[in-house]
Amino acid sequence: MNERVTVEVDSETLARARAAGVDLSEVLKRAVHRELLRISPDGHADADQWYRENKSAVDSYNKFIAENGLFSDGVRKF
């Protein structure tokens, strides 16, 4: 079910979006969906928090790959 909402957009941006054929409803829907994926139900940024907590492991893995390559380097066809 769809619901109507009121969103304020400055006149110039609205005119440019209309001229470009931008579907504002679709843009808003995608932006809200992206934001909901970024945050957890309790409002914390799960992905950012996970990255901060695991940054040293990610950096270590990236360094290993840079120095040694991937295990599949010898078998890839592309």
C-alpha positions as CSV (number, residue, x, y, z in Angstrom):
1,M,0.0,0.0,0.0
2,N,1.3,3.4,-0.9
3,E,0.9,6.5,1.2
4,R,1.2,10.2,0.3
5,V,3.8,12.3,2.1
6,T,4.8,15.9,1.8
7,V,8.4,16.6,1.0
8,E,9.9,20.1,0.6
9,V,12.3,20.6,-2.3
10,D,13.6,24.0,-3.4
11,S,12.1,25.4,-6.7
12,E,15.3,25.2,-8.7
13,T,16.0,21.6,-7.8
14,L,12.4,20.6,-8.5
15,A,12.4,22.4,-11.9
16,R,15.7,20.7,-12.9
17,A,14.4,17.3,-11.8
18,R,11.2,17.7,-13.7
19,A,13.1,18.8,-16.8
20,A,15.3,15.8,-16.6
21,G,12.4,13.5,-16.2
22,V,13.4,12.4,-12.7
23,D,10.8,10.3,-10.9
24,L,10.9,11.9,-7.5
25,S,8.8,9.2,-5.8
26,E,11.2,6.5,-7.0
27,V,14.3,8.5,-5.9
28,L,12.8,9.1,-2.5
29,K,11.8,5.4,-2.1
30,R,15.4,4.3,-3.1
31,A,17.0,6.8,-0.8
32,V,14.9,5.8,2.2
33,H,15.5,2.1,1.5
34,R,19.3,2.6,1.3
35,E,19.1,4.5,4.6
36,L,17.1,1.8,6.3
37,L,19.6,-0.8,5.2
38,R,22.4,1.4,6.6
39,I,20.9,1.6,10.1
40,S,19.7,-1.0,12.4
41,P,16.3,-1.1,14.0
42,D,17.7,0.7,17.1
43,G,19.2,3.5,15.0
44,H,22.8,2.5,15.0
45,A,24.9,2.4,11.8
46,D,25.6,-1.4,11.8
47,A,27.9,-1.4,8.7
48,D,30.0,1.6,9.9
49,Q,30.2,0.1,13.4
50,W,31.2,-3.3,12.1
51,Y,34.0,-1.7,9.9
52,R,35.4,0.3,12.8
53,E,35.4,-2.8,15.0
54,N,37.1,-4.9,12.3
55,K,39.3,-2.3,10.6
56,S,42.6,-3.9,11.7
57,A,41.5,-7.3,10.4
58,V,40.3,-5.8,7.1
59,D,43.6,-3.9,6.7
60,S,45.6,-7.0,7.5
61,Y,43.7,-9.1,4.9
62,N,44.0,-6.4,2.3
63,K,47.8,-6.2,2.9
64,F,48.1,-10.0,2.7
65,I,46.2,-10.0,-0.7
66,A,48.4,-7.2,-2.0
67,E,51.5,-9.1,-1.1
68,N,50.4,-12.6,-2.0
69,G,47.5,-12.3,-4.4
70,L,44.3,-14.3,-4.3
71,F,44.3,-18.1,-4.1
72,S,42.4,-18.2,-7.4
73,D,44.9,-16.1,-9.4
74,G,46.3,-19.2,-11.1
75,V,42.9,-20.6,-12.2
76,R,40.9,-17.6,-13.2
77,K,40.0,-17.4,-16.9
78,F,39.5,-13.6,-16.9
